[in-house]
Amino acid sequence: MAVILERMGFHVEVMTESPAALRRLAQESFDLVVCNIRMPEIDGRQLYRDLKKVRPRSFPKMIFTTGDAVDPDARLFVENNKLCLISKPFMSENLIQTILEEFTVRT
């Protein structure tokens, strides 16, 4: 996924641990975060809430991914916060289209 986005001209930073990702997101402003809902330590929902606290004025757009498309809690979280959710597995074209929509429709 990162390679495809870099080829499109995006600057990409990949974080594999949610606490490290939260620290990095608190330090620097990003335009977009693509994040799994289910993660060890800090899940995507908690990352979203924590990031809202530390970056209320420069909050990035967020796209969430999940392999559990039927999880009602995940769906409710996404709907209540008006967020994007992509179900895994997904094609790179789906992610690219969602990113483009996020920046044209939700800006």
N, C-alpha and C positions, 0 to 999 in steps of 0.2 A: 504494500500500500504506500509506504513512504517513497519508494523509488518512483512509482507512477506519479505521485504528486510533485516530486522534485522535477521530473521531466516536464511537467506542465508549468514549471516556473515558481512553484511554491517553495518557501523556505520551511523545512520540516525538522522538528526535534522529536525524537522518539524517547519516551520514558517507559520503563517496564515495571516500575514500582510506584504505586499511588502516593505514598508519603513524599517521595522525591519529586513526583510530578506536581504535587500541591506546593511544595517549597519553590519550585521553579516558576510556576504560574503566579505565585505571590510576588516574586522578584521582578518579573518582566511582563509587559503587556503583550498578549497574543491576539490575533484576529479570530482564530478558530481553534477549538479543541475537539478532537475526535476521541471518544472515551467509551470504554466498555461499561455497562451498568454493573455487572458482577465482577468484582476484583477482590483479591485478598487485602486485608488490612483496612483500607478505606475504599468502600464501593463507590460507584459513579454518583449515586444520589448524595452521599455524604461529601464527596469531592465538590459537587455542584454547590451544596449549601455552604461549605467552608470557603470556597472561592468567592461566593457572593459576599461573605463577610469581609474578606481581605481586599477585594477589588470591586466595591460597589459601583464606582464611577467608570471603570474601564473593564467591564465584564466581557469576556469573549463570547462569540457565538459558540454554541456547543451542539455537536451531533453525537448521539449515543448509539452504541451497537449492542446487540444482545443475541445470544444463541437460544434464549428462552422466550420466544415470541409470544407465548401465551401467558406469561407471568402477569397477573392482573395488577400487582403492585408496581411493576415497571411501567405498564401502560398508563396507570393512573398518574404516576410521577411525571411522565412525559406529557400527558394531556394537561395536567394542572399547571405545569410550567411552560406550556406552549413550546416544547422542544421537538427536535427531529429524532426519530428512532429508525435505525436500519437493522433488519433482522439478518443474522448470519445463517448460512453463508450468503454473501452478496458478491456480485460482480463489481469490478473496479468502476465500470461505467455507472452503476447505481450510486456509488459513493461520489463520483465526480458530479453527476447530475444533482445530487442532494446538496453538495457544496455550492454549486452554481445557483441553485434555487435559494439557498440560505442567504446568499449575498445579494440576490436581486429582489426576492419577495419580502424578506424579513428585515431589510435594511431600514 
